[in-house]
Amino acid sequence: MSQFKIYGGKKLQGTIEPQGAKNEALQVLCAVLLTSEPVTIHNLPDIVDVNRLIDLLASLGVKVTRHSPHSYTFQADAVDIDYLYSDDFRRKGAALRGSVMIVGPLLTRFGKGYIPKPGGDKIGRRRLDTHFDGFLKLGATLRGNPGENFYGVESNGRLRGTYMLLDEASVTGTANIIMAAVLAEGTTTIYHAACEPYIQQLCRMLNSMGARIEGIGSNLLTIHGVEALQGTTHTCLPDMIEVGSFIGLAAITGSEITIANAGVEHLGQIPTVFRRLGIQLQINGDDIHVPAHEQYEIDTFMDGSIMTISDAPWPGFTPDLLSIVLVTATQARGSVLIHQKMFESRLFFVDKLIDMGAQIILCDPHRATVIGLDRRQPLRPATMSSPDIRAGVSLLIAALSADGVSTIHNIEQIDRGYQNIEHRLRQLGAEIERIG
Protein backbone atom coordinates (compact mmCIF):
# COMPACT_ATOMS: atom_id res chain seq x y z
CA MET A 1 0.00 0.00 0.00
CA SER A 2 1.16 3.53 -0.74
CA GLN A 3 2.21 6.06 1.85
CA PHE A 4 3.13 9.72 2.12
CA LYS A 5 6.37 10.90 3.66
CA ILE A 6 5.99 14.51 4.76
CA TYR A 7 8.80 16.87 5.76
CA GLY A 8 6.82 19.35 7.82
CA GLY A 9 7.36 22.64 9.61
CA LYS A 10 7.77 24.68 6.43
CA LYS A 11 5.77 27.71 5.35
CA LEU A 12 4.05 27.44 2.00
CA GLN A 13 3.24 30.12 -0.53
CA GLY A 14 1.43 30.40 -3.83
CA THR A 15 -1.88 29.86 -5.57
CA ILE A 16 -3.91 26.69 -5.70
CA GLU A 17 -7.20 25.92 -7.42
CA PRO A 18 -9.78 23.50 -6.02
CA GLN A 19 -10.84 20.47 -8.02
CA GLY A 20 -14.40 19.89 -9.15
CA ALA A 21 -16.82 19.00 -6.38
CA LYS A 22 -16.64 15.28 -5.57
CA ASN A 23 -20.11 15.01 -4.04
CA GLU A 24 -21.73 16.82 -6.96
CA ALA A 25 -19.84 14.72 -9.50
CA LEU A 26 -21.15 11.45 -8.06
CA GLN A 27 -24.74 12.71 -8.34
CA VAL A 28 -24.62 14.16 -11.85
CA LEU A 29 -22.77 11.10 -13.17
CA CYS A 30 -25.66 8.91 -12.05
CA ALA A 31 -28.11 11.30 -13.77
CA VAL A 32 -26.71 10.41 -17.19
CA LEU A 33 -28.71 7.17 -16.89
CA LEU A 34 -31.96 9.16 -17.19
CA THR A 35 -31.65 9.82 -20.93
CA SER A 36 -30.57 8.05 -24.09
CA GLU A 37 -29.04 11.28 -25.42
CA PRO A 38 -25.44 12.44 -24.88
CA VAL A 39 -24.58 14.25 -21.65
CA THR A 40 -21.29 16.13 -21.35
CA ILE A 41 -19.89 16.95 -17.92
CA HIS A 42 -16.96 19.29 -17.31
CA ASN A 43 -14.78 19.91 -14.23
CA LEU A 44 -15.04 16.35 -12.94
CA PRO A 45 -12.38 15.66 -10.31
CA ASP A 46 -9.84 13.03 -11.35
CA ILE A 47 -10.16 10.98 -8.16
CA VAL A 48 -10.63 7.32 -7.30
CA ASP A 49 -14.33 7.48 -6.36
CA VAL A 50 -15.33 9.36 -9.51
CA ASN A 51 -13.26 7.10 -11.75
CA ARG A 52 -14.78 4.02 -10.14
CA LEU A 53 -18.28 5.32 -10.84
CA ILE A 54 -17.39 6.09 -14.47
CA ASP A 55 -16.06 2.54 -14.79
CA LEU A 56 -19.30 1.18 -13.29
CA LEU A 57 -21.37 3.18 -15.78
CA ALA A 58 -19.28 1.82 -18.64
CA SER A 59 -19.84 -1.72 -17.36
CA LEU A 60 -23.58 -1.02 -17.41
CA GLY A 61 -23.33 -0.28 -21.12
CA VAL A 62 -23.05 3.51 -21.00
CA LYS A 63 -20.86 4.84 -23.82
CA VAL A 64 -18.06 6.89 -22.26
CA THR A 65 -15.98 9.39 -24.26
CA ARG A 66 -13.06 10.94 -22.39
CA HIS A 67 -12.10 14.41 -23.65
CA SER A 68 -9.67 15.13 -20.80
CA PRO A 69 -9.17 13.92 -17.22
CA HIS A 70 -11.94 16.34 -16.22
CA SER A 71 -14.38 16.31 -19.17
CA TYR A 72 -16.43 13.36 -20.43
CA THR A 73 -19.45 12.67 -22.61
CA PHE A 74 -21.82 9.85 -21.63
CA GLN A 75 -24.60 8.22 -23.63
CA ALA A 76 -26.86 5.68 -21.94
CA ASP A 77 -28.66 4.43 -25.05
CA ALA A 78 -27.75 0.75 -24.63
CA VAL A 79 -27.90 0.04 -20.88
CA ASP A 80 -27.50 -3.64 -20.00
CA ILE A 81 -29.97 -4.17 -17.13
CA ASP A 82 -28.93 -7.82 -16.81
CA TYR A 83 -25.51 -6.61 -15.62
CA LEU A 84 -27.20 -5.77 -12.28
CA TYR A 85 -27.35 -9.52 -11.54
CA SER A 86 -23.67 -10.16 -12.19
CA ASP A 87 -20.91 -10.81 -9.66
CA ASP A 88 -18.89 -8.04 -11.32
CA PHE A 89 -21.64 -5.54 -10.50
CA ARG A 90 -21.77 -6.70 -6.89
CA ARG A 91 -18.02 -6.24 -6.60
CA LYS A 92 -17.83 -2.81 -8.26
CA GLY A 93 -20.99 -1.46 -6.62
CA ALA A 94 -19.85 -2.51 -3.16
CA ALA A 95 -16.57 -0.62 -3.57
CA LEU A 96 -18.23 2.80 -3.81
CA ARG A 97 -20.89 4.39 -1.65
CA GLY A 98 -21.92 6.80 -4.41
CA SER A 99 -23.05 3.83 -6.48
CA VAL A 100 -26.34 3.79 -4.54
CA MET A 101 -27.46 6.79 -6.62
CA ILE A 102 -27.75 4.70 -9.79
CA VAL A 103 -30.84 3.04 -8.28
CA GLY A 104 -33.23 5.99 -8.73
CA PRO A 105 -32.40 6.61 -12.40
CA LEU A 106 -32.49 2.90 -13.27
CA LEU A 107 -35.78 2.39 -11.43
CA THR A 108 -37.61 5.27 -13.07
CA ARG A 109 -36.31 4.61 -16.60
CA PHE A 110 -36.02 0.81 -16.72
CA GLY A 111 -38.33 -0.36 -13.94
CA LYS A 112 -35.69 -1.87 -11.69
CA GLY A 113 -32.65 -0.84 -9.72
CA TYR A 114 -30.33 -2.97 -7.59
CA ILE A 115 -27.28 -2.23 -5.51
CA PRO A 116 -25.02 -4.22 -3.17
CA LYS A 117 -24.47 -2.62 0.22
CA PRO A 118 -22.11 0.19 -0.79
CA GLY A 119 -18.73 0.90 0.74
CA GLY A 120 -17.11 4.24 1.51
CA ASP A 121 -15.77 5.85 4.65
CA LYS A 122 -16.12 3.99 7.95
CA ILE A 123 -17.33 7.01 9.88
CA GLY A 124 -20.44 5.59 11.51
CA ARG A 125 -23.85 4.36 10.47
CA ARG A 126 -24.92 5.55 7.03
CA ARG A 127 -28.29 3.94 6.49
CA LEU A 128 -30.12 3.67 3.19
CA ASP A 129 -33.69 3.78 4.56
CA THR A 130 -34.38 7.30 3.25
CA HIS A 131 -33.57 6.24 -0.31
CA PHE A 132 -35.78 3.17 -0.32
CA ASP A 133 -38.63 4.73 1.67
CA GLY A 134 -38.81 7.36 -1.08
CA PHE A 135 -38.85 4.76 -3.84
CA LEU A 136 -41.64 2.83 -2.11
CA LYS A 137 -43.72 6.00 -1.78
CA LEU A 138 -43.34 6.49 -5.54
CA GLY A 139 -44.90 3.06 -6.06
CA ALA A 140 -41.89 0.76 -6.25
CA THR A 141 -41.70 -2.67 -4.62
CA LEU A 142 -38.77 -3.80 -2.52
CA ARG A 143 -36.82 -6.75 -3.89
CA GLY A 144 -33.70 -8.66 -2.89
CA ASN A 145 -32.44 -10.03 0.39
CA PRO A 146 -31.09 -7.52 2.93
CA GLY A 147 -29.46 -10.44 4.72
CA GLU A 148 -27.21 -10.82 1.69
CA ASN A 149 -26.51 -7.06 1.67
CA PHE A 150 -28.11 -6.75 -1.77
CA TYR A 151 -30.95 -4.27 -2.12
CA GLY A 152 -33.33 -3.61 -4.96
CA VAL A 153 -36.58 -2.00 -6.07
CA GLU A 154 -38.82 -2.70 -9.04
CA SER A 155 -41.92 -1.13 -10.54
CA ASN A 156 -44.68 -2.40 -12.78
CA GLY A 157 -44.95 0.50 -15.17
CA ARG A 158 -44.30 4.16 -14.50
CA LEU A 159 -43.68 5.49 -10.99
CA ARG A 160 -46.40 7.73 -9.53
CA GLY A 161 -45.80 11.15 -8.05
CA THR A 162 -46.75 11.70 -4.41
CA TYR A 163 -46.10 13.81 -1.32
CA MET A 164 -43.35 12.68 1.02
CA LEU A 165 -41.74 14.00 4.17
CA LEU A 166 -38.21 12.66 4.43
CA ASP A 167 -37.17 11.27 7.81
CA GLU A 168 -33.78 12.97 7.42
CA ALA A 169 -32.32 15.55 5.05
CA SER A 170 -30.06 12.97 3.41
CA VAL A 171 -28.09 14.46 0.51
CA THR A 172 -27.70 11.22 -1.43
CA GLY A 173 -31.21 10.13 -0.48
CA THR A 174 -32.66 13.40 -1.76
CA ALA A 175 -30.66 13.12 -4.98
CA ASN A 176 -31.79 9.55 -5.56
CA ILE A 177 -35.47 10.37 -4.99
CA ILE A 178 -35.29 13.47 -7.22
CA MET A 179 -33.87 11.40 -10.06
CA ALA A 180 -36.57 8.77 -9.61
CA ALA A 181 -39.33 11.41 -9.53
CA VAL A 182 -38.40 13.40 -12.66
CA LEU A 183 -39.84 10.68 -14.94
CA ALA A 184 -42.72 9.68 -12.62
CA GLU A 185 -46.32 10.28 -13.57
CA GLY A 186 -47.80 13.35 -11.89
CA THR A 187 -46.31 15.63 -9.25
CA THR A 188 -43.93 14.69 -6.44
CA THR A 189 -43.45 16.96 -3.44
CA ILE A 190 -40.39 16.34 -1.26
CA TYR A 191 -40.38 18.10 2.12
CA HIS A 192 -37.31 18.14 4.40
CA ALA A 193 -35.21 17.69 1.29
CA ALA A 194 -31.48 18.33 1.44
CA CYS A 195 -30.64 21.60 -0.28
CA GLU A 196 -26.83 21.58 -0.47
CA PRO A 197 -25.24 23.23 -3.51
CA TYR A 198 -24.68 19.71 -4.90
CA ILE A 199 -28.45 19.12 -4.88
CA GLN A 200 -29.07 22.53 -6.41
CA GLN A 201 -26.61 21.74 -9.20
CA LEU A 202 -28.25 18.37 -9.85
CA CYS A 203 -31.67 20.02 -10.09
CA ARG A 204 -30.39 22.68 -12.50
CA MET A 205 -28.79 20.02 -14.65
CA LEU A 206 -32.02 17.98 -14.72
CA ASN A 207 -34.05 21.08 -15.60
CA SER A 208 -31.68 21.74 -18.49
CA MET A 209 -32.48 18.18 -19.63
CA GLY A 210 -36.20 18.96 -19.64
CA ALA A 211 -37.20 18.15 -16.05
CA ARG A 212 -39.59 20.45 -14.18
CA ILE A 213 -38.26 20.98 -10.66
CA GLU A 214 -39.39 23.91 -8.49
CA GLY A 215 -38.10 25.13 -5.14
CA ILE A 216 -34.40 24.68 -5.93
CA GLY A 217 -32.30 25.82 -2.96
CA SER A 218 -35.06 25.17 -0.43
CA ASN A 219 -36.06 22.09 1.58
CA LEU A 220 -39.40 21.86 -0.26
CA LEU A 221 -39.08 20.57 -3.80
CA THR A 222 -41.92 20.14 -6.27
CA ILE A 223 -41.23 17.87 -9.24
CA HIS A 224 -43.63 17.64 -12.16
CA GLY A 225 -42.91 14.38 -13.94
CA VAL A 226 -42.12 14.42 -17.66
CA GLU A 227 -42.16 11.68 -20.29
CA ALA A 228 -38.46 11.82 -21.20
CA LEU A 229 -35.28 13.82 -20.74
CA GLN A 230 -32.78 14.99 -23.33
CA GLY A 231 -29.04 15.51 -23.32
CA THR A 232 -27.22 18.51 -21.86
CA THR A 233 -23.84 19.98 -20.93
CA HIS A 234 -23.03 20.57 -17.27
CA THR A 235 -20.07 21.98 -15.31
CA CYS A 236 -19.39 20.96 -11.71
CA LEU A 237 -18.77 23.56 -9.01
CA PRO A 238 -15.40 23.90 -7.27
CA ASP A 239 -15.12 21.52 -4.31
CA MET A 240 -16.02 23.44 -1.15
CA ILE A 241 -14.32 20.81 1.01
CA GLU A 242 -11.03 21.40 -0.75
CA VAL A 243 -11.48 25.16 -0.29
CA GLY A 244 -11.93 24.68 3.46
CA SER A 245 -8.99 22.26 3.58
CA PHE A 246 -6.69 24.81 1.97
CA ILE A 247 -7.84 27.56 4.34
CA GLY A 248 -7.01 25.34 7.32
CA LEU A 249 -3.67 24.34 5.77
CA ALA A 250 -2.67 27.97 5.28
CA ALA A 251 -3.56 28.95 8.84
CA ILE A 252 -1.92 26.08 10.73
CA THR A 253 1.33 26.30 8.73
CA GLY A 254 1.50 30.12 8.89
CA SER A 255 1.47 30.24 5.10
CA GLU A 256 0.26 32.79 2.56
CA ILE A 257 -1.98 31.01 0.08
CA THR A 258 -4.46 32.18 -2.54
CA ILE A 259 -7.31 29.83 -3.44
CA ALA A 260 -8.29 30.71 -7.01
CA ASN A 261 -11.74 30.17 -8.49
CA ALA A 262 -13.10 29.06 -5.14
CA GLY A 263 -16.82 29.29 -5.95
CA VAL A 264 -17.25 31.84 -3.17
CA GLU A 265 -21.00 32.33 -3.63
CA HIS A 266 -21.57 28.62 -2.93
CA LEU A 267 -19.49 28.32 0.26
CA GLY A 268 -22.25 29.13 2.74
CA GLN A 269 -20.99 29.16 6.35
CA ILE A 270 -17.45 28.03 5.54
CA PRO A 271 -15.74 31.47 5.55
CA THR A 272 -17.69 32.48 8.68
CA VAL A 273 -16.62 29.39 10.63
CA PHE A 274 -12.94 29.84 9.81
CA ARG A 275 -13.18 33.50 10.80
CA ARG A 276 -14.51 32.32 14.17
CA LEU A 277 -11.18 30.53 14.57
CA GLY A 278 -9.48 33.91 14.10
CA ILE A 279 -8.42 33.31 10.51
CA GLN A 280 -8.47 36.41 8.33
CA LEU A 281 -9.76 35.86 4.81
CA GLN A 282 -9.59 38.35 1.96
CA ILE A 283 -12.13 37.64 -0.75
CA ASN A 284 -11.31 39.14 -4.12
CA GLY A 285 -13.96 38.26 -6.68
CA ASP A 286 -13.96 34.46 -6.76
CA ASP A 287 -10.54 34.13 -5.11
CA ILE A 288 -9.78 33.74 -1.41
CA HIS A 289 -6.47 35.04 -0.10
CA VAL A 290 -5.28 33.72 3.25
CA PRO A 291 -2.44 35.88 4.58
CA ALA A 292 0.28 34.36 6.76
CA HIS A 293 -0.92 34.16 10.37
CA GLU A 294 1.63 34.38 13.14
CA GLN A 295 -1.27 33.84 15.51
CA TYR A 296 -5.00 33.34 15.27
CA GLU A 297 -7.39 33.47 18.21
CA ILE A 298 -10.62 31.52 18.55
CA ASP A 299 -13.66 33.70 19.17
CA THR A 300 -16.05 33.18 22.09
CA PHE A 301 -19.79 33.62 22.36
CA MET A 302 -21.11 36.99 23.51
CA ASP A 303 -21.24 35.92 27.15
CA GLY A 304 -17.62 34.74 27.01
CA SER A 305 -18.43 31.03 26.92
CA ILE A 306 -16.41 28.61 24.82
CA MET A 307 -17.07 28.63 21.10
CA THR A 308 -18.91 25.57 19.76
CA ILE A 309 -18.65 24.57 16.11
CA SER A 310 -21.06 21.88 14.97
CA ASP A 311 -22.34 20.42 11.72
CA ALA A 312 -25.87 20.71 10.37
CA PRO A 313 -27.77 20.17 7.11
CA TRP A 314 -27.28 22.97 4.60
CA PRO A 315 -27.20 25.92 5.02
CA GLY A 316 -25.51 24.79 8.23
CA PHE A 317 -21.83 23.91 8.37
CA THR A 318 -20.85 20.82 6.40
CA PRO A 319 -19.73 17.79 8.48
CA ASP A 320 -16.99 17.08 5.94
CA LEU A 321 -14.97 20.04 7.27
CA LEU A 322 -15.21 19.45 11.01
CA SER A 323 -12.03 17.34 10.94
CA ILE A 324 -10.18 20.19 9.21
CA VAL A 325 -11.51 22.76 11.70
CA LEU A 326 -10.42 20.55 14.59
CA VAL A 327 -6.86 20.21 13.30
CA THR A 328 -6.63 23.92 12.54
CA ALA A 329 -7.73 24.77 16.08
CA THR A 330 -4.83 22.83 17.62
CA GLN A 331 -2.42 25.74 16.93
CA ALA A 332 -4.88 28.56 17.67
CA ARG A 333 -5.08 30.64 20.81
CA GLY A 334 -8.12 29.67 22.87
CA SER A 335 -10.43 26.68 23.02
CA VAL A 336 -13.29 25.32 20.96
CA LEU A 337 -15.80 22.50 21.31
CA ILE A 338 -16.20 20.48 18.10
CA HIS A 339 -19.60 18.76 17.95
CA GLN A 340 -19.91 16.15 15.20
CA LYS A 341 -23.63 15.38 15.27
CA MET A 342 -24.08 13.23 12.19
CA PHE A 343 -21.44 10.47 12.43
CA GLU A 344 -20.38 8.75 15.64
CA SER A 345 -16.94 7.54 14.46
CA ARG A 346 -15.59 10.59 12.68
CA LEU A 347 -13.69 12.03 15.65
CA PHE A 348 -11.84 8.87 16.56
CA PHE A 349 -8.77 10.01 14.61
CA VAL A 350 -7.98 12.57 17.35
CA ASP A 351 -5.86 10.00 19.20
CA LYS A 352 -3.30 10.44 16.42
CA LEU A 353 -3.29 14.21 16.94
CA ILE A 354 -2.89 13.71 20.69
CA ASP A 355 0.17 11.56 19.97
CA MET A 356 1.50 14.54 17.97
CA GLY A 357 1.18 16.78 21.03
CA ALA A 358 -2.23 18.33 20.42
CA GLN A 359 -4.29 19.11 23.50
CA ILE A 360 -7.64 17.52 22.80
CA ILE A 361 -10.23 16.00 25.13
CA LEU A 362 -12.49 13.48 23.41
CA CYS A 363 -15.65 13.98 25.44
CA ASP A 364 -17.67 11.24 23.71
CA PRO A 365 -17.97 9.84 20.16
CA HIS A 366 -19.55 13.09 18.96
CA ARG A 367 -17.69 15.84 20.84
CA ALA A 368 -14.09 16.92 21.30
CA THR A 369 -12.66 19.96 23.08
CA VAL A 370 -9.52 21.45 21.55
CA ILE A 371 -7.22 23.60 23.71
CA GLY A 372 -5.12 25.55 21.24
CA LEU A 373 -1.33 25.50 21.63
CA ASP A 374 -1.03 29.11 20.35
CA ARG A 375 2.11 28.03 18.45
CA ARG A 376 4.01 27.67 21.74
CA GLN A 377 5.14 24.30 20.44
CA PRO A 378 4.63 22.73 17.01
CA LEU A 379 2.97 19.37 16.59
CA ARG A 380 5.38 16.45 16.71
CA PRO A 381 5.95 14.28 13.61
CA ALA A 382 4.37 10.84 13.72
CA THR A 383 3.62 7.69 11.78
CA MET A 384 -0.11 7.39 11.15
CA SER A 385 -2.74 5.66 9.02
CA SER A 386 -5.56 7.40 7.20
CA PRO A 387 -8.94 6.08 8.45
CA ASP A 388 -11.14 7.95 5.93
CA ILE A 389 -10.95 10.70 3.31
CA ARG A 390 -11.44 13.74 5.53
CA ALA A 391 -9.48 12.49 8.54
CA GLY A 392 -6.69 11.50 6.16
CA VAL A 393 -6.36 15.02 4.78
CA SER A 394 -6.61 16.43 8.30
CA LEU A 395 -3.66 14.26 9.33
CA LEU A 396 -1.80 15.38 6.19
CA ILE A 397 -2.36 19.01 7.19
CA ALA A 398 -1.18 18.24 10.74
CA ALA A 399 1.95 16.56 9.35
CA LEU A 400 2.74 19.58 7.16
CA SER A 401 2.68 21.76 10.27
CA ALA A 402 4.71 19.33 12.40
CA ASP A 403 8.43 20.04 12.76
CA GLY A 404 10.01 16.88 11.34
CA VAL A 405 9.28 13.85 9.17
CA SER A 406 5.88 12.15 9.33
CA THR A 407 4.54 9.12 7.49
CA ILE A 408 0.90 8.49 6.57
CA HIS A 409 -0.16 5.00 5.52
CA ASN A 410 -3.36 3.94 3.73
CA ILE A 411 -3.33 7.07 1.56
CA GLU A 412 -5.65 5.33 -0.87
CA GLN A 413 -8.37 6.83 1.34
CA ILE A 414 -7.08 10.33 0.57
CA ASP A 415 -6.88 9.51 -3.15
CA ARG A 416 -10.60 8.73 -3.09
CA GLY A 417 -11.39 12.41 -2.58
CA TYR A 418 -8.36 14.57 -3.48
CA GLN A 419 -6.78 14.54 -6.92
CA ASN A 420 -2.97 14.52 -7.21
CA ILE A 421 -2.79 16.16 -3.81
CA GLU A 422 0.96 15.73 -3.33
CA HIS A 423 1.77 17.35 -6.71
CA ARG A 424 -0.49 20.31 -6.03
CA LEU A 425 0.92 20.85 -2.54
CA ARG A 426 4.49 20.64 -3.85
CA GLN A 427 3.67 23.59 -6.10
CA LEU A 428 3.11 25.56 -2.87
CA GLY A 429 6.50 24.49 -1.54
CA ALA A 430 5.47 21.46 0.51
CA GLU A 431 7.97 18.62 0.83
CA ILE A 432 5.89 15.50 0.37
CA GLU A 433 6.61 12.30 -1.50
CA ARG A 434 4.53 9.26 -2.36
CA ILE A 435 6.14 5.90 -1.64
CA GLY A 436 4.80 2.70 -3.14
N, C-alpha and C positions, 0 to 999 in steps of 0.2 A: 504494500500500500504506500501511496505517496505521502510525503511530509513537507512542511515548510521549515526552513531554518531562517530565523529572523535575528538580525543584528540590530538591536534596539537602542534607544536613548538618543536618537538623532532627530534634529528638526528637519521638517520637510518643507518644500516650497514649490509652487507652480499651479497649474490649472488642470482640472480633471473633469470629465463629462460623464454623467451617469448613463448606464445602459438603459435599454427599454425595460418597461415594468414587467417583472416576472409574473406577478399575479394576474395582470391584465392579459398577458400573452397566452397563458394557459386557458383562459376563458375564450378569447376570440379565436384561438386555434380550433377549439371544439365547435365553434359556431359555423365553421366552414362545412360541416356535415349537413347543414340545414338547406343547402341549395345544390343543384347540379351544375350551376354556372361557376366560372372562375372567380376566386377571391384572392386578392393580393394584399399581403400584410407587410408593412415596413416597420423598422426599428424593433425587430424581435431580438431579445438578448440571446447571445450565443452561449447558452449554459446547458448543463446536463439535463435538467428537468424539461426544458423546452425541446431540446433535441430528442429526448426520449418520446415525448408526445408526438412530435413530427414523424418519428419512426413508426409509432403505433398507428397513426393515421394512414401512412403509406401501406402498412400491413393490412389495413382494412380495405384497401383498394383505392384510396384517394390518390390522385395524380399530384405529385409534388415537383414543382420546378423551383430550383434554388438560383436566385439572381445574385445573391451575396450572402455572407454569413448572417445578415440581418433582414433580408428581404426575400420573400417566397411567394409563389402563386400556388393555390390549391384548387383542385377541381374534384368534387365528390360525385361524379356522374356514373361511377361503376362500383359502388360500395358492396363489399362481400359480407353480407350479414352472417353467413355460415361461419366466418372466421371467429365470431364471438364464442363458438363452442370449442375452439381449439385450445390445446395445451399452450401453444405459443402466445395466444391472447391472455390466458391466465397468468403466464409468467411476466409478460410485458406490462399488463395492466396493474399487477400487484406491485410493480417496482416504482409506481408514480402515483401520488395521491391525486394530482390534477386529472388523472384519467377518469375519475368518477363523473366529470362533466361531459363525457361523451354520451352518457345515458339519456339525458333529456333530448338532445338533438336526434339520436337514433330512434327513441321511442316515438317522438311526434312525427317523424318523417317515414319511418319504416315499420312502426308498430311493435318494436321490441328493443330493449336495451339491457345489456348485462355488464357486470363488472365484478372482478374478484376484489376482495377486501384490499383497498389500496394502501400503499406504503406511505413514505414521507417521514417527516421529523417525529421523533419519539419525545413529544413535549407534553403528553397527557392525553386524556380521552378526546377523540375527535369523531363524534358519532355521525352517522349518515341518516338518522331518522328524519331530519328536516327535508332532505332531498326526496325520500321515498314517500313521506306523508303528502308532499305536494303532488307527486305523480299520481298517487291514489285518489286525491281530491279531483284531479283532472280526468278521472275515469279509468286509469290503468289498473291492472291486476298484478299483485306480487307473485313472482315466480322464483324458483331456485331454492337452495337449501342454506339458510344462514349458518347452520352447523358446519358446512363445508367452506364458509367464508366466500360464498359466491352468490351475488345478489342480482336480481333481475326484475324487470317490469315488462308487461305486454299489454296491448290494447287491441280490441276488436273494432277496427275502424278508427275514425278520427277522434282525438281527445276532445273533451268538452270543457269550455270555459266555466269558471266558477269563482266564488269569493273564498279567500283563505286568509287566515291570520297565522303567520308563522310562529312557531314556539320559540324561536331564537332568530336573531338577525344574522344568520349564517351567510357569508359572502358567497361561498361556492354553492350552497343550497339555493340561494336567491338566483344566482346565475343559471343553475341547472333548470329551475322551475320556469324562469323567463324563457329560456330557449325551448322548453317543451310547450309553453303557452302560445308562442307566436304563430304556430300553425294549427292551434286548436280551434274548434268551432265555437263562435260566440266570444264573449268578453270574460277575461280573467282579471280579478282584482287581488293584488298581493299587498297585505298590510303587515307592518313590521318587517318590511323588506330591508336588506342591507342597501346602503346608498353610497358606498365607497366610490372614489373616482374610477376604479376598475369596473364597477357595475355600470356607472354612467357611460363609460366608453363602450362597453358591450352594447348597451341600449342604443347609443348613437349609431354604432356600426349596424345593428339589426334594422334600425329605421332607414338607414341608407340602402339596405337590401330590400326594403319594401314593407317591413314590419310597422305596426302602429302601436307604439308604446308612449304612454303619457305619464307625467309625474316624475320624469328623470331628475335625479338629485334629491328626491324625497323618499320617505319610507312607505309611501302609498303609491303603488304602481298600477296603472290600468292598461291592460293589453287587449287590443281588439284583434282577434285571430284573422289571419289572411290565408288564402289558398296556397300560395307559393312565394318563395323569396328568390331574388336574383343575385347576381354577383356584385362585388363592390371592391373598393380599395380603402384600406384602413392603416393608420399609423399609431403605434403604441406610444403612450406617454413615457416620459423619463421615470425611472424607478425611484419613488419617494424613499424607499428604505435605503437605497444607496446614498441618496442625498443626506439623510440623517446620519448614516455611517461615516460619511466624509466630514460632516460637521464635528462629530464626536472625535474622530481621528485628529483633526486639526487642533482641537482644544486640548486634548490630553497630551499631545506631543509638543505643544507650544509652537505650532507651525502656522505659516501663512499660506492659505490655500484658497483658490477660487474654484467654485463649482459652477461650470458653464452649462447653460441650457438646462436649468434645474426644474423647469415646470413649476415655477413659484406659485402660480395661481391655484395649483392643485395640491399644495402641501398641507393645507388645513392647519392643525395645531402644532405642527412640527417646529417651525421657527419659534413660536411662543414658548414651548416646553424647553428648548435649549437655552433661550434667553433667561428662563427661570433658574437655570444652572449658572447664570452669570456670564454666558457666552455672548459676545457682541457679534451681531451679524449685519453686514452691509449688503442690502439688496439693490442691485443695479440692473433694471430691466428684468431679464430672466436669469441673471447670474447672481450667485451668492458668494460674497467675499468674507472669509473668516480671517481676521487679522491675528497675528501671533499674540497669545495670551500668556503673560508671565504668571498671572493669577486669575482665577474666576471664582466668584463667591455665590453660593446657592442662596436664593431668595427664601424668605419665610412668608407665612401668611400674615395678614394684617395685625393679628393679635400677638405675633411673635412666635407662634407655634411652628413646629417643624414642617417643612414643605413635603407634601405627598404628591407623587406622580403615579398615576394609574392609567390603565388602558380602558377603552370603551369603544363600542361600535361607532363608526363614522357618524357625525363629525368629531367624535372623541379621538383621543390619541391612539395610534395604532399599536397593538401588542408586539408587532415585529420589531419595534425600536426600543422596547423597555430594556433589553439586554445591553444595547449600546449606551443608553442613558445611564444605566447602572455603572458600567465601566468608566464612563466619562466622569461620573461623580467621585470616583475614588481619588482623584487628584485635585478636586475642588476644595474650597474653604467652606466649611459648614457641613450640615447633615441633611439627608433626604430619605424618606420612606418610599421604597419602590413597591407598588402593589400590583402584582400580575393576577388579574381576576379571571382570565379566560382559561389558562392552562396551568395545571398543578405541578408540572415537572420542569417548567422552563427556567426556574431560578436555581436549579440544582448545580449549575456550573460554577456557582460562586465559590465553592470550595477550592477551585483552582486559583481564583483571584486571591483568596485568603492565603494560600500557599505562597503567592507572589508578594505578600505583605500588605494587601488591602485590608482595611478595617471595615468588615461587613458582619452584621448580625443577621443570620437567617432566622426570622421569627417563626415562620411556618412555611409550608410549600408555596404559598402565594405572596409572602411579604418578606422584604429584606431591608434593613436599615444600613445605609452607607454613611460612615463617618469619614469625610474627606481628609486626605493627608496634607492638603494645601501645599503640595510640592516640597514638603520638608524632607521627604525621602522618596526616591523613585520606586516603582514596582521592581521586584526582583525577577530576573529571568527564570524560566521554568520549562520543563518538558510536560506537554499536555496533549489531550486528545479532543478533537472537536465532536461534541455530542449531537449537534444539529446545525442548520445553516446559520442562524442568527447568533447563537452562542459561539460558533466557530469564528465568525468575523469579530465578535466582541473580544475573544481571546487573542485574535490576530492584532487588534488595535492595542490591547494591553501589552502584548509582546513588543510592539513597535515603540511603546513608551518606556519599557523596562530597560535598564542600563546593563546590557550584556546580551548573551546569545540564548535564544529560546527556540524550542522545537515544538511544532504542532503536528500531531499525527491525525490520521483519518480526515485529511483535507478534501476527500471526495465529497464530504458534506458541504464544504464551502463552495466547491465547484458547482454544486447543484443550483446555487443562487447567484453567484458572482462570476462574471466572465473575465478570464485572463487577469485575475486580480493582482497577481504578483507583478506582471508586466506593467500594469497601469500605475501601481504604487512605486515601482522603480523609476518611472518617469517623474515622480515627485521627489526622488532622492532616497527612497527607502532601500535598505539593504536586505533583500529577501530572496531566497533561492528555493526552488522546488527540487526535491530529491526523490527519485524513484518514479 
